[in-house]
Amino acid sequence: MFFLFALKDDSLFQVLEDCIVNNGNHMQILKVAQLAKRCLSIKGEDRPTMKEVVLELEIVRIIGENAEQNPEDNAYLLRKSSAHCYLGGAELSTATHSMVGNFLLPVSDAR
């Protein structure tokens, strides 16, 4: 609950470890925190599926790796990634859909 209150009150960076705040991209940290908030939802239908979580984290990671190259593009993509992931499949962009297929194949083959 403390995490959710900190996120709601815009005091998230005050409760996180200094090494995360000082070494991380604040946009990425907020994106992951928002994802964690959705995962903690009491209503099951409001929580993302594991595939959506994997996809969204992968998008955040990829954008973070390219953060210095095109910061404006990355900020736009970080804002859009939740909407694409949360809609579930039909609304995914071609690039994102391709990435889902490539990234999730090993996960789905495990069963």
Backbone as a printed PyTorch tensor [residue, N CA C, xyz], in Angstrom:
tensor([[[  0.8140,  -1.1870,   0.0000],
         [  0.0000,   0.0000,   0.0000],
         [  0.8640,   1.2600,   0.0000]],

        [[  1.9790,   1.2210,   0.7030],
         [  2.8540,   2.3900,   0.7820],
         [  3.3210,   2.8070,  -0.6060]],

        [[  3.6590,   1.8210,  -1.4300],
         [  4.0870,   2.0820,  -2.8040],
         [  2.9930,   2.8070,  -3.5780]],

        [[  1.7580,   2.3480,  -3.4500],
         [  0.6420,   2.9610,  -4.1740],
         [  0.3910,   4.3880,  -3.7040]],

        [[  0.5030,   4.6370,  -2.4080],
         [  0.3420,   5.9940,  -1.8980],
         [  1.4520,   6.9020,  -2.4060]],

        [[  2.6690,   6.3930,  -2.4160],
         [  3.7990,   7.1890,  -2.9090],
         [  3.6320,   7.5210,  -4.3880]],

        [[  3.1510,   6.5730,  -5.1460],
         [  2.9250,   6.7900,  -6.5740],
         [  1.8190,   7.8250,  -6.7850]],

        [[  0.7650,   7.7120,  -6.0230],
         [ -0.3660,   8.6450,  -6.1410],
         [  0.0240,  10.0650,  -5.7200]],

        [[  0.8420,  10.1840,  -4.6940],
         [  1.2300,  11.4940,  -4.1580],
         [  2.4710,  12.0810,  -4.8290]],

        [[  2.9030,  11.4760,  -5.9360],
         [  4.1050,  11.9350,  -6.6430],
         [  5.3420,  11.9800,  -5.7400]],

        [[  5.4160,  11.0350,  -4.8120],
         [  6.5880,  10.9570,  -3.9460],
         [  7.3220,   9.6260,  -4.1380]],

        [[  7.1320,   9.0200,  -5.2980],
         [  7.7320,   7.7210,  -5.5810],
         [  9.2480,   7.7540,  -5.4320]],

        [[  9.8790,   8.7950,  -5.9700],
         [ 11.3380,   8.8530,  -5.9560],
         [ 11.9030,   9.0520,  -4.5590]],

        [[ 11.0720,   9.4500,  -3.6170],
         [ 11.5150,   9.5960,  -2.2300],
         [ 11.5460,   8.2540,  -1.5060]],

        [[ 10.7870,   7.2730,  -1.9870],
         [ 10.7380,   5.9810,  -1.3000],
         [ 11.5810,   4.9160,  -1.9850]],

        [[ 12.0640,   5.2050,  -3.1840],
         [ 12.9000,   4.2340,  -3.9020],
         [ 14.3450,   4.3060,  -3.4150]],

        [[ 15.0660,   3.2180,  -3.6230],
         [ 16.4820,   3.1760,  -3.2880],
         [ 17.2290,   4.2530,  -4.0760]],

        [[ 18.2070,   4.8730,  -3.4410],
         [ 18.9880,   5.9320,  -4.0950],
         [ 19.6650,   5.4440,  -5.3660]],

        [[ 20.1560,   4.2020,  -5.3610],
         [ 20.8530,   3.6960,  -6.5430],
         [ 19.9100,   3.5910,  -7.7390]],

        [[ 18.6410,   3.3230,  -7.5110],
         [ 17.6730,   3.2510,  -8.6050],
         [ 17.3690,   4.6490,  -9.1280]],

        [[ 17.1350,   5.5770,  -8.2060],
         [ 16.7960,   6.9420,  -8.6030],
         [ 17.9700,   7.6190,  -9.3030]],

        [[ 19.1680,   7.4280,  -8.7850],
         [ 20.3390,   8.1140,  -9.3340],
         [ 20.8510,   7.5060, -10.6330]],

        [[ 20.6730,   6.2160, -10.8180],
         [ 21.2230,   5.5460, -12.0010],
         [ 20.1850,   5.2350, -13.0660]],

        [[ 18.9260,   5.4110, -12.7500],
         [ 17.8750,   5.0220, -13.6830],
         [ 17.3150,   6.1980, -14.4600]],

        [[ 16.6560,   5.8790, -15.5370],
         [ 15.9270,   6.8510, -16.3320],
         [ 14.5750,   7.0620, -15.6420]],

        [[ 14.2870,   8.2880, -15.2610],
         [ 13.0770,   8.5570, -14.4840],
         [ 11.8070,   8.1750, -15.2450]],

        [[ 11.8080,   8.3610, -16.5620],
         [ 10.6460,   7.9760, -17.3620],
         [ 10.4450,   6.4640, -17.2960]],

        [[ 11.5360,   5.7010, -17.3720],
         [ 11.4410,   4.2400, -17.2800],
         [ 10.9630,   3.8090, -15.9000]],

        [[ 11.4820,   4.4450, -14.8730],
         [ 11.0970,   4.1020, -13.5070],
         [  9.6000,   4.3360, -13.3110]],

        [[  9.1030,   5.4640, -13.7850],
         [  7.6770,   5.7520, -13.6760],
         [  6.8390,   4.7530, -14.4600]],

        [[  7.3160,   4.3770, -15.6410],
         [  6.5850,   3.4240, -16.4770],
         [  6.4800,   2.0690, -15.7660]],

        [[  7.5710,   1.6110, -15.1840],
         [  7.5660,   0.3300, -14.4680],
         [  6.7040,   0.4340, -13.2100]],

        [[  6.7430,   1.5690, -12.5340],
         [  5.9100,   1.7650, -11.3420],
         [  4.4280,   1.7410, -11.7040]],

        [[  4.0650,   2.3550, -12.8220],
         [  2.6740,   2.3360, -13.2660],
         [  2.2350,   0.9130, -13.6260]],

        [[  3.1360,   0.1720, -14.2400],
         [  2.8400,  -1.2320, -14.5510],
         [  2.6410,  -2.0290, -13.2590]],

        [[  3.5120,  -1.8120, -12.2880],
         [  3.3880,  -2.5000, -10.9950],
         [  2.0620,  -2.1540, -10.3240]],

        [[  1.6460,  -0.9090, -10.4500],
         [  0.3580,  -0.4920,  -9.8800],
         [ -0.7830,  -1.2840, -10.5120]],

        [[ -0.7370,  -1.4380, -11.8240],
         [ -1.7800,  -2.2200, -12.5060],
         [ -1.7310,  -3.6810, -12.0580]],

        [[ -0.5320,  -4.2060, -11.8490],
         [ -0.3920,  -5.6020, -11.4080],
         [ -0.9610,  -5.8010,  -9.9980]],

        [[ -0.9690,  -4.7620,  -9.1860],
         [ -1.4560,  -4.8460,  -7.8090],
         [ -2.9500,  -4.5740,  -7.6720]],

        [[ -3.6180,  -4.3610,  -8.7830],
         [ -5.0520,  -4.0730,  -8.7470],
         [ -5.8110,  -5.2030,  -8.0550]],

        [[ -6.7850,  -4.8230,  -7.2540],
         [ -7.5950,  -5.8170,  -6.5500],
         [ -8.4820,  -6.5870,  -7.5270]],

        [[ -8.9980,  -5.8880,  -8.5340],
         [ -9.8460,  -6.5310,  -9.5350],
         [ -8.9790,  -7.2600, -10.5570]],

        [[ -9.2000,  -8.5380, -10.6880],
         [ -8.4120,  -9.3530, -11.6070],
         [ -8.4720,  -8.8800, -13.0450]],

        [[ -9.6410,  -8.4010, -13.4850],
         [ -9.7810,  -7.9590, -14.8730],
         [ -9.0170,  -6.6630, -15.1460]],

        [[ -8.6270,  -5.9400, -14.1100],
         [ -7.8330,  -4.7140, -14.2820],
         [ -6.3350,  -4.9970, -14.3420]],

        [[ -5.9450,  -6.2120, -13.9470],
         [ -4.5220,  -6.5590, -13.9610],
         [ -4.1070,  -7.0080, -15.3580]],

        [[ -2.8970,  -6.6450, -15.7880],
         [ -2.4210,  -7.0960, -17.1000],
         [ -2.0770,  -8.5800, -17.0650]],

        [[ -2.1320,  -9.1980, -18.2290],
         [ -1.7010, -10.5920, -18.3270],
         [ -0.1800, -10.6310, -18.2490]],

        [[  0.3670, -11.8080, -18.0360],
         [  1.8260, -11.9370, -17.9870],
         [  2.4430, -11.5710, -19.3380]],

        [[  1.7670, -11.9090, -20.4310],
         [  2.2750, -11.5410, -21.7540],
         [  2.3480, -10.0270, -21.8970]],

        [[  1.3320,  -9.3290, -21.3930],
         [  1.3450,  -7.8750, -21.4490],
         [  2.4600,  -7.2970, -20.5910]],

        [[  2.6880,  -7.8940, -19.4240],
         [  3.7620,  -7.4360, -18.5420],
         [  5.1100,  -7.6260, -19.2200]],

        [[  5.3330,  -8.8080, -19.7820],
         [  6.5980,  -9.0870, -20.4710],
         [  6.8130,  -8.1070, -21.6190]],

        [[  5.7840,  -7.8990, -22.4070],
         [  5.8840,  -7.0000, -23.5520],
         [  6.1920,  -5.5820, -23.1080]],

        [[  5.4690,  -5.0990, -22.1260],
         [  5.6800,  -3.7270, -21.6830],
         [  7.0660,  -3.5330, -21.0790]],

        [[  7.5340,  -4.4880, -20.2930],
         [  8.8790,  -4.3890, -19.7290],
         [  9.9380,  -4.4400, -20.8250]],

        [[  9.7180,  -5.2590, -21.8320],
         [ 10.6620,  -5.3430, -22.9450],
         [ 10.7020,  -4.0210, -23.7100]],

        [[  9.5620,  -3.4050, -23.9120],
         [  9.5230,  -2.1090, -24.5990],
         [ 10.2740,  -1.0680, -23.7840]],

        [[ 10.0430,  -1.0300, -22.4800],
         [ 10.7370,  -0.0760, -21.6110],
         [ 12.2450,  -0.3160, -21.6620]],

        [[ 12.6560,  -1.5880, -21.6620],
         [ 14.0830,  -1.9100, -21.7040],
         [ 14.7110,  -1.4650, -23.0260]],

        [[ 14.0540,  -1.7750, -24.1300],
         [ 14.5930,  -1.4200, -25.4460],
         [ 14.6960,   0.0930, -25.5980]],

        [[ 13.6590,   0.7810, -25.1810],
         [ 13.6770,   2.2430, -25.2860],
         [ 14.7800,   2.8180, -24.3910]],

        [[ 14.9720,   2.2300, -23.2240],
         [ 16.0310,   2.6840, -22.3250],
         [ 17.4160,   2.5070, -22.9170]],

        [[ 17.6130,   1.4310, -23.6650],
         [ 18.9070,   1.2020, -24.2940],
         [ 19.2040,   2.2470, -25.3630]],

        [[ 18.1610,   2.8050, -25.9540],
         [ 18.3210,   3.7860, -27.0270],
         [ 18.0280,   5.2040, -26.5540]],

        [[ 17.9960,   5.4350, -25.2490],
         [ 17.5530,   6.7110, -24.6960],
         [ 18.3890,   7.9010, -25.1630]],

        [[ 19.6770,   7.7200, -25.3040],
         [ 20.5060,   8.8510, -25.6840],
         [ 20.3940,   9.2070, -27.1590]],

        [[ 19.9790,   8.2870, -27.9770],
         [ 19.9200,   8.5360, -29.4130],
         [ 18.7810,   9.4640, -29.7940]],

        [[ 17.5650,   9.1690, -29.3790],
         [ 16.3800,   9.9590, -29.7460],
         [ 15.4640,  10.1260, -28.5410]],

        [[ 15.8030,  10.9980, -27.5920],
         [ 14.9870,  11.1080, -26.3840],
         [ 13.5380,  11.5120, -26.6470]],

        [[ 13.2850,  12.3360, -27.6720],
         [ 11.9060,  12.7470, -27.9610],
         [ 11.0820,  11.5530, -28.4290]],

        [[ 11.6580,  10.7500, -29.3250],
         [ 10.9590,   9.5700, -29.8220],
         [ 10.6980,   8.5760, -28.6990]],

        [[ 11.6690,   8.4050, -27.8200],
         [ 11.5260,   7.4480, -26.7310],
         [ 10.4200,   7.8560, -25.7670]],

        [[ 10.3240,   9.1410, -25.4390],
         [  9.2740,   9.6090, -24.5430],
         [  7.9060,   9.3380, -25.1570]],

        [[  7.7830,   9.5660, -26.4530],
         [  6.5200,   9.3000, -27.1490],
         [  6.1870,   7.8090, -27.0930]],

        [[  7.1680,   6.9610, -27.3430],
         [  6.9330,   5.5190, -27.3390],
         [  6.5980,   5.0030, -25.9480]],

        [[  7.2430,   5.5420, -24.9290],
         [  6.9340,   5.1160, -23.5690],
         [  5.4960,   5.4620, -23.2020]],

        [[  5.0080,   6.6120, -23.6420],
         [  3.6230,   6.9800, -23.3660],
         [  2.6670,   6.0570, -24.1090]],

        [[  3.0040,   5.6540, -25.3140],
         [  2.1230,   4.8510, -26.1470],
         [  2.1660,   3.3640, -25.8020]],

        [[  3.2540,   2.8800, -25.2220],
         [  3.4100,   1.4360, -25.0530],
         [  2.3330,   0.8210, -24.1760]],

        [[  1.8890,   1.5040, -23.1290],
         [  0.8550,   0.9380, -22.2620],
         [ -0.4370,   0.7400, -23.0070]],

        [[ -0.8200,   1.7260, -23.7910],
         [ -2.0720,   1.6150, -24.5260],
         [ -2.0190,   0.4410, -25.4810]],

        [[ -0.9060,   0.2790, -26.1710],
         [ -0.7920,  -0.8270, -27.1160],
         [ -0.8120,  -2.1640, -26.3860]],

        [[ -0.1010,  -2.2590, -25.2820],
         [ -0.0310,  -3.5240, -24.5570],
         [ -1.3710,  -3.8550, -23.9240]],

        [[ -2.0020,  -2.8780, -23.3360],
         [ -3.1990,  -3.1230, -22.5590],
         [ -4.3790,  -3.5150, -23.4390]],

        [[ -4.3800,  -3.1200, -24.6800],
         [ -5.4870,  -3.4640, -25.5670],
         [ -5.4700,  -4.9300, -25.9490]],

        [[ -4.3750,  -5.5920, -25.7510],
         [ -4.3300,  -7.0250, -25.9640],
         [ -3.9690,  -7.5270, -27.3080]],

        [[ -3.8370,  -7.1460, -28.3540],
         [ -3.3580,  -7.8300, -29.5260],
         [ -3.8640,  -7.1920, -30.7740]],

        [[ -5.1280,  -6.8990, -30.8220],
         [ -5.7040,  -6.3950, -32.0640],
         [ -5.1510,  -5.0290, -32.4220]],

        [[ -4.7790,  -4.2370, -31.4380],
         [ -4.3520,  -2.8670, -31.6990],
         [ -2.8290,  -2.7100, -31.7110]],

        [[ -2.1020,  -3.7880, -31.5790],
         [ -0.6470,  -3.6840, -31.5420],
         [ -0.0960,  -3.2380, -32.8880]],

        [[  0.9010,  -2.3870, -32.8270],
         [  1.5390,  -1.9550, -34.0650],
         [  2.2970,  -3.1310, -34.6710]],

        [[  2.6430,  -3.0200, -35.9340],
         [  3.3490,  -4.1070, -36.6180],
         [  4.6800,  -4.4040, -35.9410]],

        [[  5.4300,  -3.3630, -35.6100],
         [  6.7330,  -3.5740, -34.9810],
         [  6.5690,  -4.2270, -33.6160]],

        [[  5.6140,  -3.7450, -32.8330],
         [  5.3930,  -4.3090, -31.5080],
         [  4.9040,  -5.7460, -31.6240]],

        [[  3.9870,  -5.9890, -32.5400],
         [  3.4540,  -7.3400, -32.7270],
         [  4.5650,  -8.3030, -33.1160]],

        [[  5.4580,  -7.8540, -33.9860],
         [  6.5870,  -8.6730, -34.3970],
         [  7.4850,  -8.9840, -33.2050]],

        [[  7.7130,  -7.9570, -32.3680],
         [  8.5600,  -8.1420, -31.2040],
         [  7.9130,  -9.1330, -30.2420]],

        [[  6.5960,  -9.0630, -30.0740],
         [  5.9080,  -9.9930, -29.1870],
         [  6.1370, -11.4140, -29.6590]],

        [[  5.9620, -11.6440, -30.9540],
         [  6.1580, -12.9830, -31.4970],
         [  7.5660, -13.4830, -31.2840]],

        [[  8.5490, -12.6370, -31.5440],
         [  9.9440, -13.0480, -31.3890],
         [ 10.3160, -13.2490, -29.9330]],

        [[  9.7910, -12.4050, -29.0630],
         [ 10.1850, -12.4650, -27.6690],
         [  9.4490, -13.5650, -26.9180]],

        [[  8.1860, -13.7960, -27.2370],
         [  7.3860, -14.7260, -26.4600],
         [  7.4710, -16.1730, -26.9240]],

        [[  8.0150, -16.4330, -28.0800],
         [  8.1130, -17.8120, -28.5370],
         [  8.8230, -18.7160, -27.5340]],

        [[  9.9940, -18.3130, -27.0230],
         [ 10.6550, -19.1980, -26.0580],
         [  9.8290, -19.3970, -24.7940]],

        [[  9.0800, -18.3710, -24.3690],
         [  8.2770, -18.4920, -23.1640],
         [  7.1470, -19.4800, -23.3870]],

        [[  6.4470, -19.3630, -24.5180],
         [  5.3150, -20.2470, -24.7600],
         [  5.7630, -21.6740, -25.0820]],

        [[  6.9780, -21.8540, -25.5870],
         [  7.4790, -23.1900, -25.8700],
         [  7.8140, -23.9580, -24.5980]],

        [[  7.9490, -23.2470, -23.4830],
         [  8.3540, -23.8900, -22.2400],
         [  7.2790, -24.8130, -21.6810]],

        [[  6.0440, -24.6100, -22.0580],
         [  4.9590, -25.4390, -21.5040],
         [  4.7380, -26.6550, -22.2950]]])
